[in-house]
Amino acid sequence: MSVSSQSAIAETNQSKVANSSKKEAEQINKEAEQIKPYINSKGTFVEFNKEEAIKNGVNKNLAEKTADDIKKINQEIRDNQNKIMRSVTPNCRGVTKVNDNWFDNVIYLDSCKAQTLENALQAGATASTLSAILPHMTIPGSIAAGFLSVGEIAVSSANNGNTGIRIRTSNSGDLYWIHSQ
């Protein structure tokens, strides 16, 4: 009679989950890189050139889903216009940069980019769109997926004073906290 050890089964299952998560994150990264050149989120509203993206080889389904996400994000911005106008200062507060260390990464988003991220989360944007909408950077796929888990309330809470946010992640891409700058 053979008895398999629970730890061996757990390790095998954890390995499958880790590989699955890694593949999902890689897919998100791939899609975000494809759509990022066609996204402009530097103004109040986010723009996406779907026709140009499709013309240049972006998968039609991905382009259509991204266009739908952008439409929802812009509607969320319109719906929250009063809140945004109250919270926007002449200059976006905080900084936007990435610090990566040997043990972890910290992504800094100024208050305007944090607000864009919050609107995208409220709109129900996909991880690929979340990963691609922030100018000058692509959020790694695993972190974008983490945002879907924590939601806009965590981002909103961290950016409550319009100071921008800090997002700490492990080098493997796991999101483990969001704080004000």
C-alpha positions in Angstrom: 0.0 0.0 0.0 1.3 3.4 -1.0 0.5 6.6 0.8 1.4 9.9 -0.7 2.5 12.7 1.5 0.3 15.7 1.9 3.3 18.0 1.6 4.3 16.4 -1.7 0.7 17.0 -3.0 0.7 20.5 -1.6 4.0 21.3 -3.3 2.8 19.9 -6.6 -0.4 22.0 -6.4 1.5 25.1 -5.4 3.8 24.6 -8.3 0.9 24.3 -10.7 -0.7 27.5 -9.3 2.5 29.4 -9.5 3.1 28.3 -13.1 -0.5 29.2 -14.0 -0.2 32.6 -12.3 3.2 33.2 -14.1 1.6 32.3 -17.4 -1.3 34.7 -16.8 1.0 37.5 -15.8 3.1 36.9 -18.9 -0.1 37.0 -21.0 -1.1 40.3 -19.3 2.3 41.8 -20.0 2.2 40.7 -23.6 -1.2 42.2 -24.2 -0.3 45.4 -22.3 2.8 45.9 -24.5 0.7 45.4 -27.6 -1.9 48.0 -26.7 0.2 50.6 -24.9 1.5 52.4 -28.0 -2.2 53.2 -28.9 -3.2 54.5 -25.5 -2.9 58.2 -24.5 -3.7 58.8 -20.8 -1.9 62.1 -20.3 -5.0 64.3 -20.4 -8.2 64.1 -18.3 -9.6 61.3 -20.4 -8.0 58.2 -21.7 -7.8 57.7 -25.5 -7.3 54.5 -27.4 -6.8 54.3 -31.2 -8.4 51.0 -31.9 -8.3 51.2 -35.7 -4.6 52.0 -35.7 -4.0 49.1 -33.2 -5.9 46.6 -35.4 -4.2 48.0 -38.6 -0.8 47.4 -37.0 -1.5 43.8 -36.0 -3.1 43.9 -32.5 -5.6 41.1 -32.1 -9.1 42.4 -32.9 -10.6 40.9 -29.7 -7.9 42.5 -27.5 -8.4 45.9 -29.3 -12.2 45.7 -28.9 -11.9 44.8 -25.2 -9.5 47.6 -24.6 -11.7 50.1 -26.4 -14.6 48.9 -24.2 -12.5 49.3 -21.1 -11.4 52.8 -22.1 -15.0 53.8 -22.8 -16.0 52.6 -19.3 -13.0 54.4 -17.7 -13.9 57.6 -19.4 -17.5 57.2 -18.3 -16.3 56.7 -14.7 -14.2 59.9 -15.1 -17.3 61.8 -16.3 -19.4 60.4 -13.4 -16.8 61.4 -10.9 -16.0 64.8 -12.5 -16.9 66.8 -9.4 -14.8 64.6 -7.1 -11.9 64.8 -9.5 -12.2 68.6 -9.9 -12.2 69.0 -6.1 -9.2 66.8 -5.7 -7.0 68.0 -8.5 -4.4 70.5 -7.6 -2.6 72.7 -10.2 0.2 70.1 -10.3 -0.1 66.4 -9.7 1.3 65.7 -6.2 3.8 63.0 -5.6 6.1 61.4 -8.0 5.9 58.7 -10.7 8.9 56.3 -10.7 10.0 52.8 -9.9 12.6 51.8 -7.4 13.7 48.2 -7.7 15.9 46.6 -5.1 17.4 43.2 -4.7 14.5 42.2 -2.5 11.4 44.1 -3.8 10.0 46.9 -6.0 8.2 50.1 -5.1 6.1 51.7 -7.8 5.3 55.4 -7.1 2.3 57.0 -8.9 1.6 60.7 -8.6 -1.9 61.7 -7.5 -3.2 62.1 -11.1 -2.0 58.7 -12.2 -3.4 57.2 -9.0 -6.7 58.8 -9.9 -6.5 57.3 -13.4 -5.8 53.9 -11.9 -8.8 54.3 -9.4 -11.1 55.2 -12.3 -10.0 52.2 -14.3 -10.6 49.9 -11.4 -14.1 51.4 -10.8 -14.9 50.9 -14.4 -13.9 47.2 -14.2 -11.0 47.4 -16.7 -9.1 44.2 -17.5 -5.7 43.6 -16.1 -4.1 44.2 -19.5 -5.7 47.6 -19.8 -4.7 48.5 -16.2 -1.2 47.4 -17.0 -1.0 49.7 -20.1 -2.9 52.9 -19.2 -0.3 54.6 -17.1 2.0 56.8 -19.1 5.7 56.2 -19.0 5.5 52.7 -17.5 3.9 49.4 -17.8 2.7 47.8 -14.5 3.7 44.2 -14.5 0.9 41.8 -15.2 0.9 40.1 -11.8 0.6 43.5 -10.1 -2.2 44.6 -12.4 -4.0 41.3 -11.5 -3.3 42.1 -7.8 -5.1 45.5 -8.3 -8.2 43.6 -9.5 -8.1 41.8 -6.1 -7.7 44.8 -3.9 -9.8 47.1 -5.9 -10.3 50.8 -6.2 -11.0 51.3 -2.5 -7.4 50.5 -1.6 -6.1 52.8 -4.3 -8.6 55.5 -3.3 -7.8 55.2 0.4 -4.0 55.4 -0.3 -4.5 58.5 -2.5 -7.1 60.1 -0.2 -4.9 63.1 0.6 -4.0 63.5 -3.1 -0.4 62.8 -2.3 0.1 59.9 -4.8 0.6 56.3 -3.9 3.3 53.8 -3.3 2.9 50.1 -4.3 5.3 47.6 -2.9 5.7 44.3 -4.7 8.0 41.3 -4.4 10.6 40.8 -7.1 8.4 37.9 -8.3 5.6 40.4 -8.9 3.3 39.8 -5.9 1.5 42.9 -4.7 1.8 43.2 -0.9 0.8 46.8 0.1 -0.4 50.1 -1.2 0.3 53.3 0.9 0.2 57.1 0.4 3.4 58.8 -0.7 
